[in-house]
Amino acid sequence: METLADKLNSYENNYWDFTEYREKKVLIKYPAMMVAPMQEQLLQDILQYDPYITNILDPFVGSGTALVAGAKLGLDVYGIDINPLAILISRVRLEGVPIEDIRESIAQLKTYITLFLGNTNPIEFTNIQKWFRKDVISDLSTIKRAIQHENNIQIRRYFWVCFADTVRKYSNTRSTTFKLHVKEQEKIKTMDNDCIQYFINRVSALYVDYVKRNDDTNISLYTGDSIDILTSFNDSSIDLICTSPPYGDNHTTVTYGQYSILPLLWIDLDDLDYFDKTLLEKFTAIDRMSIGGRYNTDKSDIDIEYKDLIAGISDQKAKKVISFIYDYCRAFAEMARVLKSGKRMVLTLGNRRVDNKEFPFDILNDRLAQKYGLREEAMITRNIQGKRMPSKVSHIPNLGSVKSMSKEYVKIYKKL
Ligand SMILES: C[S@@+](CC[C@H](N)C(=O)[O-])C[C@H]1O[C@@H](n2cnc3c(N)ncnc32)[C@H](O)[C@@H]1O
């Protein structure tokens, strides 16, 4: 009988690259987003080999791509992310918007914006003038006030996600990096401000995966550190894990927290799931709490061979990689514990470069899999096309820009 590995290998060359896929019609872009149709195809194939899957967990859910694919196949979904904006986006994508009310709500929203324009108190927060031009602050404040007048929470959350996208686009931060970095003054001065029209267009486009959801499946989303949150899950309670974990570059390249902080300072926090508000006090706080963000690691607590994986990396940089390995090992142990025997863990992984040396994250995962009784069943190597990654990453003296990852590995492990 054909195995899952045979099936996945039977597609034509480069099938898994999904070269034709473009992210134009996504609700909002999120750093390192998965390729949606690729995940959907993969889950469909897995379900063909195991029709008894009833739930799916993504412990690093981001904007929810893997869970949306799972929910479309009728699975109960569990998602965790340290970033409150990620959970908001995932919730909106998974819960959808109610078809019977949405058009009317959009019409009302436009009326409120017209009504409030020019007579709304501007929002204030520390350094707001650094990150937004005065006229933009005034318009965004108007939009915020109009959104607050929407009564339906599901629709309001949808509006907040479109607003988050607008806030980032019209802020003074550069669009070429996920890090917060102010544009040149000349560019700020000459930037067109059509943020109200842009926001209305985003809202009206209805780029949602569900306009009305079928309510048979359960959606469970948690804001927080998956290492902690997973401890509340029972042993062997999950049928399928599908995730793309962070690669440990949350302070340098893929700064999910810095990417999200400006929208989070604008959105009404009462409409988000509960989270520790001190995360908003510093721009780096979310990234610091993320996997690999804490540097006070006791190396002796890492009980897996890793020294060969960081050979050749300078001591200073190695410290960060070790703290990443330390956190990731704990997260992996929890993922392995909650997964049922005979069930699969699907990890989309990249090997980033540190000190211009590849850090073989795929090998670390193989070792962890072996330690926790999982066997590699199949692997897909794909060229990264639509993944939101800056093409150039760090600047190293004398070497110029270093190309970022161009390949990723989808590892499918099965728990014995
Ligand atoms: C590669 S992204 C996931 C992207 C997602 N697959 C998508 O399609 O949008 C990794 C995510 O892990 C989250 N993360 C990092 N450390 C975490 C932790 N300790 N607990 C929970 N989430 C964490 C980041 O905030 C980020 O959203």
The ligand as an SDF file (V2000), in Angstrom:
LIG
                    3D

 27 29  0  0  0  0  0  0  0  0999 V2000
    6.7930   31.3830   12.3160 C   0  0  0  0  0  0  0  0  0  0  0  0
    5.5950   32.2690   13.2680 S   0  0  0  0  0  0  0  0  0  0  0  0
    4.1270   31.4210   12.8910 C   0  0  0  0  0  0  0  0  0  0  0  0
    3.5200   31.9190   11.6150 C   0  0  0  0  0  0  0  0  0  0  0  0
    2.2320   31.1900   11.2550 C   0  0  0  0  0  0  0  0  0  0  0  0
    2.5070   29.8310   10.8420 N   0  0  0  0  0  0  0  0  0  0  0  0
    1.4610   31.9220   10.1610 C   0  0  0  0  0  0  0  0  0  0  0  0
    1.1340   31.3360    9.1160 O   0  0  0  0  0  0  0  0  0  0  0  0
    1.1850   33.1140   10.3410 O   0  0  0  0  0  0  0  0  0  0  0  0
    6.0100   31.8460   14.9060 C   0  0  0  0  0  0  0  0  0  0  0  0
    5.1060   32.4180   15.9990 C   0  0  0  0  0  0  0  0  0  0  0  0
    5.5730   31.9300   17.2620 O   0  0  0  0  0  0  0  0  0  0  0  0
    5.2330   32.9050   18.2420 C   0  0  0  0  0  0  0  0  0  0  0  0
    5.9980   32.6240   19.4680 N   0  0  0  0  0  0  0  0  0  0  0  0
    7.3060   32.8340   19.7320 C   0  0  0  0  0  0  0  0  0  0  0  0
    7.6170   32.4030   20.9680 N   0  0  0  0  0  0  0  0  0  0  0  0
    6.4830   31.9050   21.5210 C   0  0  0  0  0  0  0  0  0  0  0  0
    6.1570   31.3010   22.7580 C   0  0  0  0  0  0  0  0  0  0  0  0
    7.0770   31.1250   23.7060 N   0  0  0  0  0  0  0  0  0  0  0  0
    4.8900   30.9010   22.9620 N   0  0  0  0  0  0  0  0  0  0  0  0
    3.9380   31.0770   22.0060 C   0  0  0  0  0  0  0  0  0  0  0  0
    4.1840   31.6420   20.8220 N   0  0  0  0  0  0  0  0  0  0  0  0
    5.4370   32.0510   20.5570 C   0  0  0  0  0  0  0  0  0  0  0  0
    5.5430   34.2240   17.5530 C   0  0  0  0  0  0  0  0  0  0  0  0
    4.8450   35.2880   18.1610 O   0  0  0  0  0  0  0  0  0  0  0  0
    5.0720   33.9370   16.1220 C   0  0  0  0  0  0  0  0  0  0  0  0
    3.7580   34.3790   15.9290 O   0  0  0  0  0  0  0  0  0  0  0  0
  1  2  1  0
  2  3  1  0
  2 10  1  0
  3  4  1  0
  4  5  1  0
  5  6  1  0
  5  7  1  0
  7  8  2  0
  7  9  1  0
 10 11  1  0
 11 12  1  0
 11 26  1  0
 12 13  1  0
 13 14  1  0
 13 24  1  0
 14 15  1  0
 14 23  1  0
 15 16  2  0
 16 17  1  0
 17 18  1  0
 17 23  2  0
 18 19  1  0
 18 20  2  0
 20 21  1  0
 21 22  2  0
 22 23  1  0
 24 25  1  0
 24 26  1  0
 26 27  1  0
M  CHG  2   2   1   9  -1
M  END
$$$$
